[in-house]
Amino acid sequence: MNVKNRKLVLLVPCFFVLLVVLASCSEDMQQELKLWYDQPAREWMTEALPVGNGYMGSMFFGGVEKEQIQFTEGSLWSGGPGSSPDYNFGIREGAWKNLEEIRKLINDGKLKEANLLASKELTGKITSGQFGAQQTMGDLFISVENSGVTSNYKRELDLNKGEGSVSYVLDGAKYKRTYFGDYPGKLMVYNFTSSRKTGYTIHFQSPHKMNSENFADGIYSFQGNVKDNGMEFESCLKFDTDGKLEFIDGKIQITNAKNLTIYQVAATDYTLEYPEYKGADYIAENKKALDRLEGKSYEEVSKEHLIDYQNLFSRVELNLGENNRDSVPTDRRLSEYADGTIDPGLEEIYFQYSRYLMISASRKGTLPLNLQGKWNNSTNPPWACDYHMNINEEMLYWPAEVTNLGECHLPLFTYMESLVEPGKNSAKEFFNTRGWIVNTMNNPFGYTSPGWGFPWGFFPAGAAWLCQHAWEHYDFTRDESFLKETAYPLMKEAALFWIDYLIEDENGYLVSIPSYSPEHGGISGGAAMDHEIAWDLLNNCVQACEVLGVDDEFKQKAMAVRDKILPPLIGSWGQLQEWKEDVDDPNDNHRHVSHLFALYPGKQITVEHAPELAEAAQVTLKGRGDGGTGWSLAWKVNFWARLKDGDHAYKLFRRLLRPIVNQGTDMVNGGGSYSNLLCAHPPFQLDGNMGGCAGIAEMLLQSHDGYIELLPALPLAWKEGEVKGLVARGGFIIDIKWENNELADARIKSITGGEIPVKYKDKTIQIAIRQGEELKLDNQLKTLQ
Ligand code: FUC
């Protein structure tokens, strides 16, 4: 070999090593998925960062000298049975006796009188305070011994690891804090390390009454109760440190520590059991979690968390294009995005952040997500931080199935099961029907009655809408035992309400009367949303009966009622009618677009099977405009995706990422994101995050109309990209790659096996796939392209 060639031989491997290193660097960069800031948070709602273990949510500020970690546990609520001997779930006994009169008034066009009577008789009977509100449990204030000048400050949330961190240098010494929620261990974990021995003073504060405080065997415990209902709770802190640990003057003092780990547990005496909702042995629960720590190192706990978290999180990967902005702090990134910067990396972070938030706040055995997930720092939060059933609670779970987090959906179903018994009482007393209902506002104490104000509180369709989630969980997983044991009983019982409640009108259609289109207009003789939700439920019931081979009589009835419900109507200006009467105002920009339920999340209106109605939905959407509160914008992303207009969906999505700094409530045009990327309704509501995430998925994959559609609403802005691990109905896991805005590659994996048409643009192929098989659409792709 001559010298020249020898050089080449040496150079070639070097070149490949370099390529591999570069490739892995760029891959790492693309997948960094971090929210990060170069200064501590100044404000809880807009800047602090959330971590959670499903049960508990904590928000950390990251102050150098004073750390604040605010925390709560989802079941800590005021109100309910303990708040008053009169608490009766809002039931107004015999309220139904007024129904006939109210219906007559509506049919006679006497809406004012109907409204007056309904306000008096069809409202929940509850006195102030009985509904209650989710409560913050408290704060940990941690003073960190500190001298010198801080440099290299970074506050982060690493979505790949599911952990927050704070790092800085102080006079040459390195400081690092790591925070995460460990679901299997039921722990919140806060780890502090420093290259120099450091002192910490920790103060546990709670706005609630303290019953006792204890410090023994390296464990601090605080027992307290909520004033109005006496709900008892306990939170304990277990310390693991190489420093000296003492309890002095009500504060925990740690001196000379290079390592400090605080394990926090919290529980209440709440149980999800009607009618008492009380009796959990919360002290034993906490003890059990702390006992499990015996002999375990921080590293082991951290690993336990990582395995659990990544098992869910890493199922989906999203790449929306070249990302070169990870070195820009997230707050600046957000404001530059609003100025028009192209930043697919930020869009990926927004999508994955929702998945992170869901994994952190909704796990088997926990309460479901509330309006703020599990993150609430107040004793009097906006809308009680409750379960709001006229859009918000449902939207919170829109991304669960499609983004491969079906397990995180489970708390919703357990919760729904707990609503059946109180919901049956409400149906009986307010409407004299069978079945179960839940209305606009719901607390975890079985409040299923209409709200105490009319019409805002009136929405018995809440239960039927929730049931869509139970059906969809089955439809995505094809888990027949779930359908049989959980979904179908919930669905059937909810359907009985509609079978009894719908009334035949003068044209022979079944209508919902009285009804109310969520938070818009007044009392009416047929709000389209009710009809669409009832149709959806009955339609799903028919399919469930077929799958399970049960209840033929009920199935026939459900089918007959479904087919007689007043269908969606097209009005005088080509719009989809919100009510039976053609009275929609073309200049109305109200945030609720409830009558488009049938387009999303329903499937009664699809572009393929009901093109005229889809066109009318588009006219309505254009009329309502592109403004909205957080969740309203997110809903519109999904609507436009279902209309296959990716560019319009994307426009709305960009608006959802508009930086909002103030805390005021703007009910028309407020929506956007805070610098911690939590959705601004405003104020903070988690629904917009989740709806936005579902919207991205809906742009890339749809499966609601009997086939799988690849890239149904791909915006021009996403020229190249790839998504892996999305789920389609029928139990299919899908990977899609695109180049130059065209489908480039796809893979389908089947959980249960089956046949399914796969569509791209106007071409369709039929796929047959065995259980567990993965199919690369190589040859078929050519037919599609
Ligand atoms: C519904 C919406 C409001 C808000 C509240 C929590 O009442 O109309 O905009 O999101 O829920």
Boltz pocket constraint, residues with backbone or C-beta under 6 A from the ligand:
constraints:
  - pocket:
      binder: B
      contacts: [[A, 371], [A, 383], [A, 388], [A, 392], [A, 519], [A, 629], [A, 631], [A, 681], [A, 685]]
      max_distance: 6.0
